[in-house]
Amino acid sequence: MDKGAENHNWFSLSIDQYIQECKGAIDTFNEKKNTVVEYAKHIDMNVVNLECAQIIKQLDFERSTPMDIPDFYNYFETYRKKQLVELVKDYQNIGDQYLKSIEESTVKN
């Protein structure tokens, strides 16, 4: 027969077991929430880095001699390329690493 079919008391109705299962589910939910919040912080930091990125290098005006045109071009272009590679890597990490990790942590059982 089913639990509690004859005797109606707190123990026969499995109230204690139900409460423990609820506490376990709440703990699991809190762990997943904390994981998502942590990854959201990383995403936010990457977005701020992308927003504040400076792809044009500051020119050193205290130089005693002016630069030639190829030197001037290389001065800016090498810095710009380096910065863009880093920015693209940060942007890809958002989807490849953080969003994928959020999805895995929330979807898995």
PyMOL commands that set and color helices and strands:
alter all, ss='L'
color gray80, all
select helices_A, chain A and resi 15-51+69-107
alter helices_A, ss='H'
color red, helices_A
deselect
rebuild
show_as cartoon
